[in-house]
């Protein structure tokens, strides 16, 4: 199959600096879903020029090859915590090794359990545990979600400056889930965010919580609004703060339009 040259809505051609994790945040998806739609078994390797489906297939047949479409280098992503060292594959050889994946007849449908088994054969993911909610301020409701402030400090950076809000505080202050959802990412693979937690709330909304000194939740864990998910810190930041983003269908939106008035 020839690599796709022109792509439409729902596809992304990998460029320098892209990672599977940054694309997941940009398009409002779980990186595991993007990996599954593109038959990628190692989320730490994608290649410049590679065409990826980044939105749900919606039932139509997928005809995507992940072979690169130019001669650029393979994008090396920073690995997840505990992941094995990355192997950088020259782009000239990328199509002949594990990067090239095409759908096959009778291929098993993607699932978290299937993805985990590809990474660690014989290992079944443990069910997520629900975190007990902490006390929180009165919630605001938007698009069926009840929202609460993710930290108790003062706002020190606004949306125009940061595509989110920066909330000040001291190291170790509680960082709380702003709404019910499922943790889809924990780690430090996105430059500029430090130790990061991303929660998916529904098909439209994600929230991101950056610069933590300690993360208290695991990927795939279900959390309730007001649950303590991290401790405030200054990883990848000059000062202690929480950088908080609300993303609707991948696009940053003004958090103050969702959070209750103080």
QUIFENFEN-V710979 format. One record per residue. N is the residue number from 1. RES is the residue in one small letter. PHI is phi in radians with two decimals (* if undefined). Layout:
n: <N | N>
res: <RES | RES>
phi: <PHI | PHI>
This chain:
n: <1 | 2 | 3 | 4 | 5 | 6 | 7 | 8 | 9 | 10 | 11 | 12 | 13 | 14 | 15 | 16 | 17 | 18 | 19 | 20 | 21 | 22 | 23 | 24 | 25 | 26 | 27 | 28 | 29 | 30 | 31 | 32 | 33 | 34 | 35 | 36 | 37 | 38 | 39 | 40 | 41 | 42 | 43 | 44 | 45 | 46 | 47 | 48 | 49 | 50 | 51 | 52 | 53 | 54 | 55 | 56 | 57 | 58 | 59 | 60 | 61 | 62 | 63 | 64 | 65 | 66 | 67 | 68 | 69 | 70 | 71 | 72 | 73 | 74 | 75 | 76 | 77 | 78 | 79 | 80 | 81 | 82 | 83 | 84 | 85 | 86 | 87 | 88 | 89 | 90 | 91 | 92 | 93 | 94 | 95 | 96 | 97 | 98 | 99 | 100 | 101 | 102 | 103 | 104 | 105 | 106 | 107 | 108 | 109 | 110 | 111 | 112 | 113 | 114 | 115 | 116 | 117 | 118 | 119 | 120 | 121 | 122 | 123 | 124 | 125 | 126 | 127 | 128 | 129 | 130 | 131 | 132 | 133 | 134 | 135 | 136 | 137 | 138 | 139 | 140 | 141 | 142 | 143 | 144 | 145 | 146 | 147 | 148 | 149 | 150 | 151 | 152 | 153 | 154 | 155 | 156 | 157 | 158 | 159 | 160 | 161 | 162 | 163 | 164 | 165 | 166 | 167 | 168 | 169 | 170 | 171 | 172 | 173 | 174 | 175 | 176 | 177 | 178 | 179 | 180 | 181 | 182 | 183 | 184 | 185 | 186 | 187 | 188 | 189 | 190 | 191 | 192 | 193 | 194 | 195 | 196 | 197 | 198 | 199 | 200 | 201 | 202 | 203 | 204 | 205 | 206 | 207 | 208 | 209 | 210 | 211 | 212 | 213 | 214 | 215 | 216 | 217 | 218 | 219 | 220 | 221 | 222 | 223 | 224 | 225 | 226 | 227 | 228 | 229 | 230 | 231 | 232 | 233 | 234 | 235 | 236 | 237 | 238 | 239 | 240 | 241 | 242 | 243 | 244 | 245 | 246 | 247 | 248 | 249 | 250 | 251 | 252 | 253 | 254 | 255 | 256 | 257 | 258 | 259 | 260 | 261 | 262>
res: <x | x | x | x | x | x | x | x | x | x | x | x | x | x | x | x | x | x | x | x | x | x | x | x | x | x | x | x | x | x | x | x | x | x | x | x | x | x | x | x | x | x | x | x | x | x | x | x | x | x | x | x | x | x | x | x | x | x | x | x | x | x | x | x | x | x | x | x | x | x | x | x | x | x | x | x | x | x | x | x | x | x | x | x | x | x | x | x | x | x | x | x | x | x | x | x | x | x | x | x | x | x | x | x | x | x | x | x | x | x | x | x | x | x | x | x | x | x | x | x | x | x | x | x | x | x | x | x | x | x | x | x | x | x | x | x | x | x | x | x | x | x | x | x | x | x | x | x | x | x | x | x | x | x | x | x | x | x | x | x | x | x | x | x | x | x | x | x | x | x | x | x | x | x | x | x | x | x | x | x | x | x | x | x | x | x | x | x | x | x | x | x | x | x | x | x | x | x | x | x | x | x | x | x | x | x | x | x | x | x | x | x | x | x | x | x | x | x | x | x | x | x | x | x | x | x | x | x | x | x | x | x | x | x | x | x | x | x | x | x | x | x | x | x | x | x | x | x | x | x | x | x | x | x | x | x | x | x | x | x | x | x>
phi: <* | -1.34 | -1.05 | -1.27 | -1.66 | -1.89 | -2.14 | -1.97 | -0.98 | 1.67 | -2.16 | -2.43 | -1.63 | -1.11 | -2.10 | -1.00 | 1.66 | -1.23 | -2.31 | -1.07 | -1.27 | -1.18 | -1.17 | -1.07 | -1.19 | -1.09 | -1.81 | 1.23 | -2.18 | -1.41 | -1.06 | -1.15 | -1.15 | -1.08 | -1.06 | -1.16 | -1.09 | -1.93 | 0.98 | -1.68 | -1.72 | -2.10 | -1.20 | -1.57 | -2.30 | -2.40 | -2.13 | -1.00 | 1.59 | -1.22 | -1.70 | -2.09 | -1.34 | -2.11 | -2.19 | -0.98 | -1.11 | 1.01 | 1.60 | -1.37 | -1.15 | -1.69 | -2.18 | -2.19 | -1.90 | -1.69 | -1.19 | -1.15 | -1.86 | -2.44 | -1.70 | -1.18 | -1.38 | -1.17 | -1.34 | -1.67 | -1.75 | -1.21 | -1.28 | -1.14 | -1.00 | 1.50 | -1.34 | -1.18 | -0.99 | -1.30 | -1.94 | -1.52 | -1.88 | -0.97 | -1.06 | -1.09 | -1.81 | -1.04 | -1.25 | -1.75 | -2.10 | -1.24 | -1.25 | -1.47 | -2.40 | -2.24 | -1.06 | -2.16 | -1.07 | 1.13 | -1.19 | -1.11 | -1.14 | -1.24 | -2.67 | -1.02 | -1.13 | -1.13 | -1.05 | -1.09 | -1.18 | -1.21 | -1.35 | -2.36 | -0.90 | 1.53 | -1.78 | -1.86 | -1.06 | -1.42 | -1.06 | -1.22 | -1.76 | -1.48 | -1.37 | -1.27 | -1.12 | -1.64 | -1.01 | -2.56 | -1.23 | -0.94 | -1.52 | -1.83 | -1.99 | -2.48 | 0.89 | 1.44 | -1.89 | -1.69 | -1.93 | -2.49 | -1.13 | -1.46 | -2.76 | -1.72 | -1.35 | -1.47 | -1.29 | -2.07 | -2.66 | -1.81 | -1.09 | -1.08 | -1.53 | -2.25 | 1.12 | -2.91 | -2.26 | -1.80 | -2.05 | -1.36 | 2.94 | -2.06 | -0.96 | 1.69 | -1.02 | -1.23 | -1.91 | -2.02 | -1.14 | -1.38 | -2.81 | -1.06 | 3.06 | -2.20 | -1.24 | -1.91 | -2.73 | -2.42 | 2.65 | -2.35 | -1.50 | -1.80 | -1.08 | 1.61 | -1.86 | 1.09 | -1.27 | -2.14 | -2.11 | -2.13 | -2.06 | -1.71 | -1.72 | -2.86 | -1.16 | -1.85 | -2.04 | -2.17 | -2.23 | -2.19 | -2.29 | -1.98 | 1.29 | -1.17 | -1.51 | -2.62 | -1.79 | -1.92 | -2.15 | -2.06 | -1.05 | 1.39 | -1.37 | -1.44 | -2.27 | -1.82 | -0.95 | 1.57 | -1.22 | -1.32 | -1.96 | -2.87 | -2.06 | -1.10 | -2.69 | -2.43 | -1.14 | 1.06 | -2.58 | -1.46 | -2.34 | -1.22 | -2.95 | -1.84 | -1.66 | -2.11 | -2.17 | -1.96 | -2.13 | -1.88 | 0.89 | 1.59 | -1.60 | -1.11 | -2.22 | -1.11 | -1.06 | -1.16 | -1.34 | -1.96 | -1.35 | -1.13 | -1.18 | -1.51>
